[in-house]
Each structure stands twice: as C-alpha cells, then as structure tokens.
Amino acid sequence: MRNPLAALRADDRAQLRKRLRTPVLTFLALLALLAVNVTLGATLPFAQVWIVELGVVAVMVALILLVSMEVIHEPPLIRLFSGLGFFWVAILFGMTLTDYLAR
C-alpha cells in the first residue's frame, strides 16, 4: 500500500504539518494531564490530593475550551459567554454532587 503523503508536494506537506501541529500537541497534552490525574488518583500521595486533581481537570477543560472548540479565535463576548457556560455546568455538577454525597 502506498503512503498517501508521498503524493503531496513538499510545500503541501509543510502546510499539513503546520495545520496538524496544534491539534496533535493538544491531544498529547491532554493525554499527559490524564496520566497525571490517574496517577494521583491511584497512588494518593497526600490527603488533599483532590485539590491538585481539580487543578489538573481545570487545565484540561481550558485546553479543550480554547483549542478544540477554537474559542481563542472568537470575539471577547463569545469567549466570555462560553466561559460562563462552562462555569454554570460546573456549578450544576457541584450542586448535584453535594446533594448526592449528603444523602
């Protein structure tokens, strides 16, 4: 089977690498943060490890919001409302978890 990139010219390959660089780096960063979160959850190195885990999850959400959803290229008003939407979802999950853990 032939390599599909072999048919591309050198400048086309360079442009393809340039366009794929950000998504691939974002994917690798998300995988690394997931590995950190799983490691912290499995080993429990100290009592307040959940604070660090929430920080890691916040960074993951920021990466997804800014890079994958391409909010970073939007006007400030759209960025504000997308951030507020994620904040509202966090409030709803927090209230649901509080209700669930209180029973």
Secondary structure as a PSIPRED ss2 file (coil, helix, strand):
# PSIPRED VFORMAT (PSIPRED V4.0)

   1 M C   1.000  0.000  0.000
   2 R C   1.000  0.000  0.000
   3 N C   1.000  0.000  0.000
   4 P H   0.000  1.000  0.000
   5 L H   0.000  1.000  0.000
   6 A H   0.000  1.000  0.000
   7 A H   0.000  1.000  0.000
   8 L C   1.000  0.000  0.000
   9 R C   1.000  0.000  0.000
  10 A H   0.000  1.000  0.000
  11 D H   0.000  1.000  0.000
  12 D H   0.000  1.000  0.000
  13 R H   0.000  1.000  0.000
  14 A H   0.000  1.000  0.000
  15 Q H   0.000  1.000  0.000
  16 L H   0.000  1.000  0.000
  17 R H   0.000  1.000  0.000
  18 K H   0.000  1.000  0.000
  19 R H   0.000  1.000  0.000
  20 L H   0.000  1.000  0.000
  21 R H   0.000  1.000  0.000
  22 T H   0.000  1.000  0.000
  23 P H   0.000  1.000  0.000
  24 V H   0.000  1.000  0.000
  25 L H   0.000  1.000  0.000
  26 T H   0.000  1.000  0.000
  27 F H   0.000  1.000  0.000
  28 L H   0.000  1.000  0.000
  29 A H   0.000  1.000  0.000
  30 L H   0.000  1.000  0.000
  31 L H   0.000  1.000  0.000
  32 A H   0.000  1.000  0.000
  33 L H   0.000  1.000  0.000
  34 L H   0.000  1.000  0.000
  35 A H   0.000  1.000  0.000
  36 V H   0.000  1.000  0.000
  37 N H   0.000  1.000  0.000
  38 V H   0.000  1.000  0.000
  39 T H   0.000  1.000  0.000
  40 L H   0.000  1.000  0.000
  41 G H   0.000  1.000  0.000
  42 A H   0.000  1.000  0.000
  43 T H   0.000  1.000  0.000
  44 L C   1.000  0.000  0.000
  45 P C   1.000  0.000  0.000
  46 F C   1.000  0.000  0.000
  47 A C   1.000  0.000  0.000
  48 Q C   1.000  0.000  0.000
  49 V H   0.000  1.000  0.000
  50 W H   0.000  1.000  0.000
  51 I H   0.000  1.000  0.000
  52 V H   0.000  1.000  0.000
  53 E H   0.000  1.000  0.000
  54 L H   0.000  1.000  0.000
  55 G H   0.000  1.000  0.000
  56 V H   0.000  1.000  0.000
  57 V H   0.000  1.000  0.000
  58 A H   0.000  1.000  0.000
  59 V H   0.000  1.000  0.000
  60 M H   0.000  1.000  0.000
  61 V H   0.000  1.000  0.000
  62 A H   0.000  1.000  0.000
  63 L H   0.000  1.000  0.000
  64 I H   0.000  1.000  0.000
  65 L H   0.000  1.000  0.000
  66 L H   0.000  1.000  0.000
  67 V H   0.000  1.000  0.000
  68 S H   0.000  1.000  0.000
  69 M C   1.000  0.000  0.000
  70 E C   1.000  0.000  0.000
  71 V H   0.000  1.000  0.000
  72 I H   0.000  1.000  0.000
  73 H H   0.000  1.000  0.000
  74 E C   1.000  0.000  0.000
  75 P C   1.000  0.000  0.000
  76 P H   0.000  1.000  0.000
  77 L H   0.000  1.000  0.000
  78 I H   0.000  1.000  0.000
  79 R H   0.000  1.000  0.000
  80 L H   0.000  1.000  0.000
  81 F H   0.000  1.000  0.000
  82 S H   0.000  1.000  0.000
  83 G H   0.000  1.000  0.000
  84 L H   0.000  1.000  0.000
  85 G H   0.000  1.000  0.000
  86 F H   0.000  1.000  0.000
  87 F H   0.000  1.000  0.000
  88 W H   0.000  1.000  0.000
  89 V H   0.000  1.000  0.000
  90 A H   0.000  1.000  0.000
  91 I H   0.000  1.000  0.000
  92 L H   0.000  1.000  0.000
  93 F H   0.000  1.000  0.000
  94 G H   0.000  1.000  0.000
  95 M H   0.000  1.000  0.000
  96 T H   0.000  1.000  0.000
  97 L H   0.000  1.000  0.000
  98 T H   0.000  1.000  0.000
  99 D H   0.000  1.000  0.000
 100 Y H   0.000  1.000  0.000
 101 L H   0.000  1.000  0.000
 102 A H   0.000  1.000  0.000
 103 R C   1.000  0.000  0.000
